[in-house]
């Protein structure tokens, strides 16, 4: 008797005994994707401009910081404290904070005049560490003083100690007392037919750079999986993997735009690696911290206003409109601070109900508000606000998602590579600002 393979057996037919391969499966082929990002990829970096492709591994930007005629006097020594007759004179130490790289060299010269903010008086520079004011037309007619007048050792000098200037009240009166003061530079005043003797000034540009970074991402699939295996999905698996790879790769580059640090790695001989710097690491001076437990309300809005006034819009070379890249919790508190504007006296509410702030204007300066998912919900970064001037940032891209197969055609593996090579140029870090938690 012939033997046949069968599965005939006694017992009732139930949902547990039926061959599962015979059951029609109720599957929705509309795939729902859970992404940690609700904002479109490249939503932030797409706001920046685009320049010419880089021509090397380093791109340079050049800035010119103009002379700041507002200075700060942190120390004053009154000459009358040492010699009563010298009431018009004082020795000042000016911080020259706008010239941090060369502030050890006094920028001021004899015959320059300054306005003292705290007293309202005008003073004239009569002596510096390198020169003194004229007292006549002769070749040796220059101001000198016994330096015990301002507390130094006894002896006649025509120069002040390093970092200081000796000033005299322009009016024939005693200087009013102050501890510290801001000063306003008003330039050099000469007497009639004076020879041309002004001290020349020189100005240099400030150079900065960013490295060009080279990045890649790949997918790899066997020939059978790509060509033989069919799935229930509407999109073939190869195409689906490729789409997701590109999306994730774009997100990586956007993260570099915000969080990257500029660095060079020469570990592998003759094969250097370059890391491009991002926005956060380009802001070296304009950073403020606040308490994330601050409740929404008037105080929170006032904090934003002070942040805008003192930092975000202190320097506006690109104009009065900037972009606020906000964490979700920060933006939520900011919206909640305007709760009084959400109320209605009518119970007949129809249409959309709610209040969303996507721009905030204060004293003629405007912030466009963006909910940036990169400052991830549930992390301290959800409380951050990064203000950037998009006009002062520029993409410099050499390879923009160039994709190619990177194995020989007769091999039984399909390998696909996409690459990106570029950087971003930052201009004037003082025009950008960060408000963050500690």
Secondary structure, 3 states (H helix, E strand, C coil): CCCCCCCCCCCCCCCCCCCHHHCCCCCCCCCCCCCCCCCCCCCCHHHCEECCCCCCCEEEEEECCCCCCEEEEEEEEEHHHCCCCCCCEEEEEECCHHHCCCCCCCCCCCCEEEEECCCCCEEEEEEECCCECECCCCCCCECCEEHHHHCCCCCEECCCCCCEEEEEECCCCCCCCCCCEEEEEEEECCCCCCCCCCCCCCCCCEEEEEECEEEEEEEEEEHHHHHCCCCCCCCCHHHHHHHHHHHHHHHHHHHHHHHCCCEEECCCCCCCEEECCCHHHHCCCCEEECCCCCCCCHHHHHHHHHHHHHHHCCCCCCCCEEEEEECHHHHHHHHHCCHHHHCCCCCCCCCCCCCCCCEEEECCEEEEEEECCCCCCCCHHHHCEEEECHHHEEEEEEEEEEEEECCCCCCCEEEEEEEEEEEEEECCHHHCEEEECC
